[in-house]
Amino acid sequence: MEEKRIVRIPADIYEEIEKRLPEYGFDTVDEYVTFVLQELVYGEKEDEGPVFSEEEEEKIKKRLRDLGYIE
């Protein structure tokens, strides 16, 4: 398991994300924030390997299926 750090965000942002978790397809605010940060940090570095773990990729695929974008 990789080492984790604590990042503080304003409570109103946390609560807004928390309300939208089902819509976003994530189980926790931590998962969502990690996803967004990975997109920002690694999104443009395609040659460095996969951006998402297998678990994250499956959650994304599930969300896309639920939305009707893929079968």
C-alpha positions in Angstrom: 0.0 0.0 0.0 1.4 3.4 -0.9 2.0 6.0 1.7 -0.7 8.7 2.1 -0.6 12.3 3.3 -3.3 14.5 4.7 -4.6 17.5 2.6 -7.1 19.9 4.1 -9.9 21.4 2.0 -12.7 23.8 3.0 -15.6 22.1 4.6 -18.2 23.5 2.1 -16.2 21.9 -0.8 -15.9 18.6 1.1 -19.7 18.6 1.8 -20.6 19.4 -1.8 -18.4 16.5 -3.1 -19.8 14.2 -0.5 -23.4 15.0 -1.7 -22.4 14.2 -5.3 -20.5 11.0 -4.7 -23.3 8.7 -6.1 -23.5 11.0 -9.2 -19.7 10.9 -9.6 -19.5 7.1 -9.1 -17.1 7.2 -6.1 -17.5 5.8 -2.6 -15.5 8.4 -0.7 -14.4 12.0 -1.0 -10.8 10.7 -0.7 -11.3 8.5 -3.8 -12.8 11.4 -5.8 -10.1 13.9 -4.8 -7.4 11.4 -5.6 -9.0 10.8 -9.0 -9.2 14.5 -9.8 -5.6 15.2 -8.7 -4.3 12.3 -10.7 -6.0 13.7 -13.8 -4.4 17.1 -13.2 -1.0 15.8 -12.3 -0.6 12.8 -14.7 -3.2 13.5 -17.4 -0.8 14.9 -19.9 2.0 12.4 -19.2 0.7 9.5 -21.3 4.1 7.9 -21.8 4.6 7.3 -18.0 2.2 4.3 -17.8 -1.4 4.0 -16.5 -2.9 6.9 -14.6 -5.5 4.7 -12.9 -5.3 1.6 -10.8 -7.3 -1.4 -12.0 -9.9 -0.7 -9.2 -10.3 2.9 -10.3 -10.6 1.9 -13.9 -13.4 -0.5 -13.1 -15.2 2.2 -11.2 -14.9 4.6 -14.1 -16.2 1.9 -16.5 -19.1 1.1 -14.2 -20.0 4.8 -14.1 -19.9 5.0 -17.9 -22.1 1.9 -18.2 -24.6 3.3 -15.7 -24.7 6.5 -17.8 -25.2 4.5 -21.0 -22.0 5.6 -22.7 -20.6 2.0 -22.9 -22.0 -1.5 -22.7 
